[in-house]
Amino acid sequence: MQNPVRLAETAERRFWQGIHAAERFFMGQAEVQKALEKLARTLDALGVPYAIIGAMALNEFGYQRVTVDVDVLLTAEGLAIFRATTLGRGYIEKFPGSQTLRDTEYGVDVDVVLAGSYPGDGKPKPVSFPDPGAVAERGARIALLPLPRLIELKLASGMTAPDRLKDLADVQELIRISRLSSTLATELNPSVRDKYLELWRAVDAQRKD
């Protein structure tokens, strides 16, 4: 019997670090979750409309996925207020003028997406990031985009940017885990409806196997 190839110590260390990080995340104890709660409190105190998007929003809608940063939708005015009141007071810019800020307390990046910008390749298209003040749904502690708006943004992103195919996979997982209906397509922008139905049919066919 051949001796097994020995796993490098650095590789094994990374493996266990990943396991422990995921464990803390799913227990709600990760630094990124603390940073999310702090960000929401800060924006609420400033009266700045926002919506949490990205992987943290997916978790709120039932698709549990580990992430290490926070994605937030702001208006240009909201970002200006946030910068003016928090830079040097718990947040820093990743580089001068960057839309990515860093929470210095928790060491977590906060990626800001601006209302009016376009998902995926960034080029003009029928789907754009909406004004969070007009569409975000408020809970007791957090503000999120309605699920149809989040889905159509992810579809538009994955359809137009080859490096954003994970966005399509995210939609497929939401369909599977949350058992979304094919009729949700009627709530989406017409430009992404066919892609949603394509993903829905793929999930439905798997269920029947």
MARPA-598442 format. One line per 3 residues: their letters; for each residue y, x, z of C-alpha. Coordinates in nm, 3 decimals. Layout:
<sites>
A) Y/X/Z ~ ...
</sites>
This chain:
<sites>
MQN) 0.000/0.000/0.000 ~ 0.338/0.136/-0.098 ~ 0.602/0.190/0.165
PVR) 0.880/-0.070/0.133 ~ 1.220/0.048/0.010 ~ 1.441/0.091/0.313
LAE) 1.755/-0.121/0.326 ~ 2.067/0.088/0.373 ~ 2.223/0.052/0.716
TAE) 2.560/-0.040/0.567 ~ 2.401/-0.318/0.359 ~ 2.216/-0.455/0.661
RRF) 2.534/-0.441/0.868 ~ 2.721/-0.641/0.601 ~ 2.439/-0.895/0.597
WQG) 2.460/-0.960/0.970 ~ 2.838/-0.960/0.965 ~ 2.823/-1.233/0.702
IHA) 2.574/-1.433/0.909 ~ 2.789/-1.410/1.221 ~ 3.104/-1.499/1.026
AER) 2.938/-1.808/0.877 ~ 2.808/-1.908/1.218 ~ 3.157/-1.890/1.369
FFM) 3.300/-2.085/1.076 ~ 3.055/-2.373/1.105 ~ 3.111/-2.383/1.480
GQA) 3.485/-2.420/1.414 ~ 3.566/-2.088/1.580 ~ 3.661/-1.871/1.281
EVQ) 4.002/-1.709/1.254 ~ 4.068/-1.899/0.931 ~ 4.030/-2.231/1.111
KAL) 4.268/-2.122/1.386 ~ 4.514/-2.013/1.118 ~ 4.481/-2.353/0.947
EKL) 4.559/-2.538/1.268 ~ 4.858/-2.310/1.336 ~ 4.989/-2.358/0.981
ART) 4.965/-2.736/1.005 ~ 5.148/-2.738/1.340 ~ 5.418/-2.509/1.202
LDA) 5.481/-2.713/0.888 ~ 5.483/-3.038/1.084 ~ 5.736/-2.893/1.330
LGV) 5.957/-2.790/1.036 ~ 5.923/-3.131/0.870 ~ 5.786/-2.964/0.554
PYA) 5.554/-3.187/0.346 ~ 5.225/-3.015/0.261 ~ 4.864/-3.073/0.166
IIG) 4.570/-2.846/0.241 ~ 4.371/-2.777/-0.076 ~ 4.096/-2.534/-0.175
AMA) 3.778/-2.467/0.024 ~ 3.921/-2.588/0.355 ~ 3.986/-2.928/0.197
LNE) 3.630/-2.937/0.062 ~ 3.502/-2.902/0.419 ~ 3.711/-3.202/0.523
FGY) 3.550/-3.406/0.243 ~ 3.196/-3.318/0.350 ~ 3.116/-3.011/0.139
QRV) 3.077/-2.733/0.393 ~ 3.172/-2.400/0.240 ~ 3.277/-2.084/0.420
TVD) 3.614/-1.938/0.324 ~ 3.842/-1.666/0.455 ~ 4.185/-1.795/0.354
VDV) 4.393/-2.113/0.359 ~ 4.527/-2.278/0.042 ~ 4.828/-2.503/0.090
LLT) 5.033/-2.709/-0.154 ~ 5.411/-2.701/-0.098 ~ 5.723/-2.779/-0.297
AEG) 5.953/-2.489/-0.387 ~ 6.198/-2.622/-0.128 ~ 5.923/-2.639/0.135
LAI) 5.818/-2.282/0.066 ~ 6.180/-2.165/0.098 ~ 6.210/-2.334/0.439
FRA) 5.877/-2.193/0.552 ~ 5.975/-1.841/0.447 ~ 6.321/-1.862/0.604
TTL) 6.189/-1.971/0.941 ~ 5.858/-1.784/0.978 ~ 5.877/-1.449/0.797
GRG) 5.875/-1.181/1.063 ~ 5.781/-1.446/1.319 ~ 5.405/-1.465/1.278
YIE) 5.390/-1.445/0.898 ~ 5.461/-1.174/0.642 ~ 5.464/-1.169/0.262
KFP) 5.167/-0.999/0.098 ~ 5.431/-0.823/-0.116 ~ 5.801/-0.899/-0.169
GSQ) 5.841/-1.239/-0.335 ~ 5.469/-1.320/-0.311 ~ 5.351/-1.679/-0.273
TLR) 5.070/-1.544/-0.056 ~ 5.171/-1.504/0.307 ~ 4.967/-1.349/0.584
DTE) 4.924/-1.490/0.932 ~ 4.970/-1.175/1.141 ~ 4.820/-1.333/1.453
YGV) 4.484/-1.415/1.294 ~ 4.485/-1.178/0.995 ~ 4.436/-1.464/0.748
DVD) 4.598/-1.505/0.405 ~ 4.784/-1.828/0.333 ~ 4.790/-1.890/-0.044
VVL) 5.076/-2.121/-0.142 ~ 5.048/-2.334/-0.456 ~ 5.370/-2.493/-0.578
AGS) 5.405/-2.858/-0.676 ~ 5.465/-2.890/-1.049 ~ 5.253/-2.587/-1.141
YPG) 4.938/-2.621/-1.350 ~ 4.580/-2.552/-1.240 ~ 4.341/-2.313/-1.413
DGK) 4.509/-2.108/-1.684 ~ 4.856/-2.209/-1.564 ~ 4.951/-2.357/-1.901
PKP) 5.106/-2.706/-1.933 ~ 4.845/-2.982/-1.929 ~ 4.819/-3.349/-1.830
VSF) 4.715/-3.254/-1.475 ~ 4.957/-3.069/-1.247 ~ 4.983/-3.007/-0.875
PDP) 5.163/-3.311/-0.729 ~ 5.442/-3.331/-0.474 ~ 5.259/-3.336/-0.138
GAV) 5.533/-3.548/0.013 ~ 5.454/-3.824/-0.235 ~ 5.074/-3.823/-0.239
AER) 4.927/-3.644/0.065 ~ 4.726/-3.852/0.310 ~ 4.804/-3.783/0.676
GAR) 4.548/-3.768/0.951 ~ 4.603/-3.701/1.320 ~ 4.609/-3.323/1.267
IAL) 4.610/-3.249/0.896 ~ 4.741/-3.363/0.555 ~ 4.513/-3.363/0.251
LPL) 4.531/-3.473/-0.110 ~ 4.339/-3.793/-0.189 ~ 3.991/-3.702/-0.310
PRL) 4.053/-3.816/-0.673 ~ 4.360/-3.588/-0.696 ~ 4.168/-3.291/-0.558
IEL) 3.882/-3.353/-0.800 ~ 4.099/-3.382/-1.108 ~ 4.282/-3.059/-1.018
KLA) 3.952/-2.876/-0.982 ~ 3.822/-3.020/-1.309 ~ 4.138/-2.921/-1.497
SGM) 4.115/-2.573/-1.344 ~ 3.749/-2.515/-1.431 ~ 3.792/-2.656/-1.781
TAP) 4.075/-2.421/-1.877 ~ 4.007/-2.094/-1.693 ~ 3.677/-1.906/-1.749
DRL) 3.719/-1.732/-1.413 ~ 3.745/-2.068/-1.231 ~ 3.404/-2.216/-1.313
KDL) 3.341/-2.242/-0.938 ~ 3.585/-2.532/-0.939 ~ 3.345/-2.728/-1.160
ADV) 3.059/-2.636/-0.929 ~ 3.266/-2.760/-0.635 ~ 3.309/-3.099/-0.800
QEL) 2.938/-3.115/-0.873 ~ 2.857/-3.042/-0.509 ~ 3.105/-3.307/-0.392
IRI) 2.934/-3.559/-0.620 ~ 2.595/-3.464/-0.480 ~ 2.678/-3.433/-0.110
SRL) 2.921/-3.725/-0.084 ~ 2.720/-3.937/-0.330 ~ 3.029/-4.013/-0.534
SST) 3.012/-4.293/-0.789 ~ 3.050/-4.264/-1.163 ~ 3.325/-4.527/-1.134
LAT) 3.548/-4.271/-0.963 ~ 3.614/-4.145/-1.317 ~ 3.847/-4.442/-1.368
ELN) 4.076/-4.299/-1.096 ~ 4.104/-3.962/-1.270 ~ 4.341/-3.844/-1.539
PSV) 4.190/-3.929/-1.882 ~ 4.187/-3.559/-1.977 ~ 3.918/-3.481/-1.717
RDK) 3.715/-3.803/-1.709 ~ 3.448/-3.691/-1.955 ~ 3.386/-3.368/-1.761
YLE) 3.351/-3.563/-1.436 ~ 3.097/-3.798/-1.596 ~ 2.908/-3.501/-1.742
LWR) 2.875/-3.348/-1.395 ~ 2.790/-3.685/-1.242 ~ 2.509/-3.741/-1.494
AVD) 2.367/-3.396/-1.420 ~ 2.353/-3.475/-1.048 ~ 2.210/-3.823/-1.114
AQR) 1.935/-3.682/-1.334 ~ 1.837/-3.436/-1.061 ~ 1.813/-3.718/-0.809
KD) 1.567/-3.903/-1.034 ~ 1.337/-3.602/-1.087
</sites>
